[in-house]
Amino acid sequence: MKSIAAKAVVPVALAVTGFVVVCCILLYSFIKNDLLSSSIQREVNLAGIIVKATRHAMLHADRESLRNIIDNIGEQNGVEHVRIFNETGLIMFSAAPEEVSQLVDKKAAGCIACHSTESPSTNLGPMEQARRFTNPKGSHVLAITAPIYNEPGCSTGSCHFHPPTMKVLGTLDIGLSAEPLRATLTTLGWRMVVFCLMVLVLTVGGVCALLRRNILLPITNLVAYANAATRGNTEQPPPGGIEEIALLGKSLQGLALRLEKKEYELELLKSRGRESGAGQGGPPVSSTDNSGQSSP
């Protein structure tokens, strides 16, 4: 981590990796929420269709036709349960015969949204009507609780009477298997992982290649040139590349040439000093007088 290559590549790779991972996680969460909302909306529409389909049988108190409709719906692929219970929570019709005449737990996930207060709510949004759970069979279920409102034809019908002040006559509870949605999300998750890895490899690899070509190689050449120049090899041209590296190389070349010139001048001065010292410092010459004694 002390080299410029590591300090240049590793932070960039970490930053790009973190950015790509966070973006992919956010994108997956957005797509997941959109798919879940779309599934809930389709199930709300399905519940509305079932309520309208059973309206005629309800107005004429045709329990047999209503029971057949519920049974036929419950036999469809992907339908985990379908039931209708009255305002007191008593199950009147169900695709599972053992559930008929049982009371629904008002504290359950599908009921607590309306029965959290003393006066139950009569209007809920699609997301508030939906619930996700695992049934006793171990299957993941996405269920919708749709209220059956008291229409004018119900309160004035001759078959049975409901006071106009009663807003909700009962509730339709339908649950569809969430396994297809889970499988789609799992496939989407793996594809996002592969996409994330591809983006990381291409991005980090591209950034590393550009850094190596435009910065790291010129710097490596500059270091090699500086080492050669310190050893006295000034004949090699300075490295090129980006403008700053080229200017720095020329500056190093100029310094190396001036240093070489100063060393040459210093050696020249030293050689001249040695020559002048040799001319003035020869051995002493002795002279002899007539007495035979030598004097310096």
Buried (B, 14 or more C-beta within 10 A) or exposed (E): EEEEBEEBBEEBBEEBBEEBBEEBEEBBEEBBEEBBEEBBBBBBEBBEEBBEEBBEBBBBEBEEBBBEBBBEBBEEEEBBBBBBBBBEBEBBBBBBEEBBEBEBEBEBEBBEBBBEEEEBEEEBEBEEBBBBBEEEEEEBBBBBBBBBBBBEEBBEBEEEEBEEEEEBBBBBBBBBBBBEBEEBBEEBBEEBEEBBEEBBEEBBEEBBEEBBEEBBBBBBBBEEBBEBBEEEEBEEEBBEBEEEBBEBBBEBBEBBEEBBEEEEEEEEEEEEEEEEEEEEEEEEEEEEEEEEEEEE
